[in-house]
Every structure is written in structure tokens, then in C-alpha cells.
Amino acid sequence: MKRVASFLGAVSFLALGASSAFAGPLEDMISPVSDPVNFEDPRATTELRPIFVYHEIDDEFATGGGNVMIFALQARYAVNDRLSIIATKDGFVEFKPDGLLNDGKGFANIAGGAKYAFYKDDAGYIASGGLRYEIPIGEEDVLQGQGDGSFNPFVSGAAAFGPINVMSYTGFRFAVSDKDSSFYDLDLHADTKLGMFYPLVEMSLVHVLSAGERLPIADEGQDYFNLGASESDGKTMLTGAAGARLRLTDNVDFGVAYQFPMNRGNGTRITDWRITSDLVFRF
């Protein structure tokens, strides 16, 4: 409860205490930091985004704890000011469970697709729709390369409300194979601009629409992993994140966020806490 109260306090600060800053148009907004595989910025950009994630596993998870490190590189290409080709999941994974499974190192699955801004104006409003497919070509030692992949139709949007910029994302991850689970995802982001500094808060919801048939556990893999947890049907994980971006140059942003569970129990134990950091190079 203390974490939830602190998170809501940060939201109140951004919403009420930042009136001295004014959010610019779409080009002046920042991208979200947490849940980078799912949470897609609605704007059409050409960019490279190296990402590092350190994920601490809860001690009550099936492995008795442990950690995961992910080194990834996203890429986006703006065909025009509305249409983008996106590659949002790849990378190298180091999986270090405390028990049950052996340590593993290997490459992740690859996911990509396209998005199109069906609404956009100069006042700072945009809405986009897109579709991604995750190709199961990663390595099983790091819980990848199983099943037949998944399709991810999604909608994302952004708006500037005085000193506050907000973004949202919602979508489904429909597994092709019954071995994998299917999900509904919802992500929210708010930030304000203080010179080159953008404090931010984010929230993520992952709901299991249908459980897989691979592992006899109740906890699913949040955003990056699909464990096929057979007892996860209907389970929901809610996380909060707090962090910031720093605009190093007109075309380079650095970001970092600390993410933590806002609910505990069956279905949420994959995550104790997580740090996500990245650089966004726009061209």
C-alpha cells in the first residue's frame, strides 16, 4: 500500500504541481519507458532505441526468485508522417533463476509490424492503430522459441493537456498455439517538461484472456515472456513505474524507470521489481 500511495502522490505532483512548464506539440513529447515491448508511442518516427532491462523475480515465483537481464534494440522507420514500420522485440537474454531451472543465455523472439496514425492535429493530439506479429525463433534456454507466435492488434494515443503530456496504449496478444497464453494489455503514461528534464509516471495492466497449456503454474510472464501458464486464466497483473527522461540533444533522449507490482498474489509473482533504461536516437 505504501508503494501505491507513493505512486499516486507522484501522479498528483505531475498533474497539479507542474504548472510552470508547458507541453509543446507532438514533436516535443517523449516516449514511454516501461514495458517497451508493448507500450508503443503513437507517433510516426524514424529511430533506433537500445534498451537494457534488469528484472528481479519475486521469491514466491516457481523458481524461488532470481533475475533476468535483457539487452535489446528497437527500430522504427517512418514511411511518412502517419505510417511507420516497427521492430519492437528482439535482443539477448540472460536468465538466472534461483531454483527449478538452469541458468540460460540466448536470443529472444522477434516481433515487428506497422502502425498508422488515423487521427493527428497540430494541437498535440494523435491516435494510431497497428498490428505486430511475434516470431517464435528465440532460444528455449531463455523461455523463448516456443509455440507458434502471437498477433498483437493495438491502438495508442497521445495528447497535450497544458503542462501534462499523456499517452495510452491498449491491445491484445492472441496466441496462435494453445500452448501459449493470450493477453489483454493496457498502458498509461503521464509526464511534464521541466527544461530538458521530463519526470514521468506510468501504469501497466496485463490480463490473461486464456491460459496456455505449457506450465502448471498461475503466474504469467508479464510483457516479455509467454510461459503458457495453465492456471493463469483470468489473472491480472498491475504495475506502476516512476522515472524520467532527459533530452540530451534535439534528437537524443535518455530514459530510466523503476517498475513495481501494485497488486500481489497468484498471477503476479513473476515480478518483484524492474529497472528499464534506454536511449532514443531519432533521425
N, C-alpha and C positions, 0 to 999 in steps of 0.2 A: 504493500500500500504506500510505503514511503516513496518508492520509485514512481508510482503512478502520480502521486501528489506533486513530486518534483517535476515530472514531465508536464503536467497540466499547468504548473506555475510558469514553466518556460513558454508554453503556448500563450499564456496571458501576457507575458512580457513582450512577446513579438506583436501581439495584437493591440496592446494598449500603450506600451511604453516606448515605441519607436517612431513617434510622430514627427521627429526632426528629420527623418530620412524620407525620400520619395522614390518609389519604384518607377523605373523607366519603362520603355516599351519592351516588346518581346526580346529584342537583341540584348537587352541589359539584364535579363533574367539569368538565373543559374539553374543547372540541372540538379536533380535529387542525387543523394549519395548512397543511402542504404538500399538494400535489395536491388542491386544494379541489373541483375539478370531479368527481373520482371518489370521494374518501375521505369517505363520508357517516357522520356521527355517528348512532348507532342510536336516540338519544332523540327523543321527540316534543316539539318546541319551536316556539314562535312567535317568529320573529326576522327581522331584516334584517342582512345581512353584506356591507358594502362591502369589496372586495378589490383590492389592487394587486400585480401580478406584474412583476418585471423578470427577463427570461430572456436569458442570454448564450449565443449559438450557438457551438459548437465550430468552430475554424478548419478542421477536416478535413471538415466538412459540405459538401454540394454548393454552398452559397452562399459558401464560404470564410470563414465567420464572420458576425457581425452580432448584432443583438439584437431582442427582442420586448418590448413593454410592453403589459400588459392592465389595463384598468380595468373592474371588474365589480361587480355587485350581486346577491347571492343572497337568496332569500326563502323562508321556511318558515312554514306555518300548521298548528298542532296542532288537529285536529278534536276530539280527546280525548287522554287520556294515553297512547294507543297508536298512533293513526293521525295521519299528517301528510301534507299536500300540500307538495311541494318543487319549487322552481325553482332549479336549480344551475348552469346555464351560460347566460351572456349576455355583454354587455359590449362595450367599444370596444377595438380592437386597433391598435397601431402596429407595423408590421413593417419593419425596417431591415436588409436583408441587405447584406453587403459586396460581393457579386457575383452574377451569373447572373440574378437577378430585380430588378425595380424596387422602390423603397420603396412601402409601401402603408399606407393608413389606412381603417378601416371597422369595421362591426359584425360580431360573431361570430354563430354559430349559437345557437339557444336550445334548452335541454334542461330537461325537468321530468317529474314523475311523482308517485308516492306511496310511502310506506313504512309498515309496520305492525309493532309490537313483539309478536311471538308469545310471547316469554318476558320476564318482568320481575318482580323482587322488591325488597324494601326493603333488602336487604343490600348492594346495589350491583352487581347482575348484570342485563344486558339483552341481548336478541338480536332483531334486526329483519330483515325481508325487504322488498324493494322492487323497483320497476320504473320505469325512465326511458326517454324517447324523445328523441333529439336531432333537431330540425327543421332541415334544411339551408337556412336563409333568410339566412345571413350573406353577406358580400361576398367575391368571388373574389380581390380585391386583397390580402386578408389570409388566403388559403388556407382560406376558409370557403365555404359555399353551394354545395358540390359533392356529387354523389352523391344518395342518397335517404334519408340519415339512418341512425341505428342504434338498436337496442334494447339496454337495459342492465339485465338482471336482476341483483340483488345481495343479499348478506347482510352485515350488520355486527353487531358485538357490543362490549360493554364490561364490565369487571369491576374491582372494587377489591380489591387484594391487600395488606393492611396499608398501608404508606406509598406504594405504587405503584398508579397507575391505568393500565389498559391498554385500548386499543381496537384493533379489527381490522376490515378490510373485504375482501371478495372478490367478484368479479363478472365478467361477460362483456360485451363490447361487440360485438354482432353487426351487421355492416353489412348494409343492405338491398340495396345495389348491389354488384356485383362490382368496380366501380371502386375502392371503399374497402376498407381492411384491417379485419379483425376481431381482437379482443384478449381476453386474459385478464389481469385485474388483481388484485394483492394488495397491501394496505397495512397497516402495523403502526405503533402509536403507544404510547409509554410516557411518563408524567410523574409528578412528585411535587409536593406542595403545601408551599411554604415561606412561610407567611403569605399575602399576596396574589400571590406570585410562583410560577409553575409552570414550572420548566425541563423541557424535553421533547426526546425524540429520536424520529425516525420513519424508516421504511424503505418503499420502494415498488418493486414489481416490475411491469413491463409486458411481456407476452409476446405476440408476433404469432401468432395461430392460423392465419390465412390472409392472404396478401398481396393487396393490391389490384392494379389494372391501370392506374394513372394515371401514375406517375413511375418511370423506370427506375433507381431507387436502392435501397440496402439499409437506409437509416435512416428509421424511422417518427417520428411526431410526438409521442411520449410520451403525455400525458394530454389535452392541449387540441386538438391538430391531428391530423387523419387525412389523411395525404399520399397514401394509395393507393400506397405504395412497392412496386413489383413484385418486388424482390429481398429483401424483408424477412421472408419466410416462415420461421417458427421462431426469429427473432431475439428476444433478451431484453434489456431494459434494467433494471438495478438501481441505485437511487439511495438515498442516505441524507440525512437532514436533522437539523439541530440548531437549537434555538431556545427560545422561551419565550412564555408568556402572562402578562399582568398583569391581575388582576381590579381594574379601576378603580372599579366600584361593584358592587352585588349583581347588576345586570342588564347590565353592560357589560364586555366583555373585549377587550383589545388583544393581538394576536399577531404574531410575526415568526419566520421560519425561513430558514436558509440551506441550500439543497439542492445536492447534488453527485453525479456518477456514481460508482458503486462498481465498475463494470466498463467497459472501454474496447474499442473495435473496431467492426467493421461492425454496424450496428443500434443504436448508442448515441450517434452523433455529433450528434444534434440539440441536446444539452445540454452546455455547458461548466460552467455553474453558474446558480443561480436564487435570487432573494430573493422570498419571499412575505410580505406583511403584510396584516392585516385588522383590522376592528373587528366585534364581535358584539354587537348590541343585542337583548336578549330582552325580550319583553312578556308 
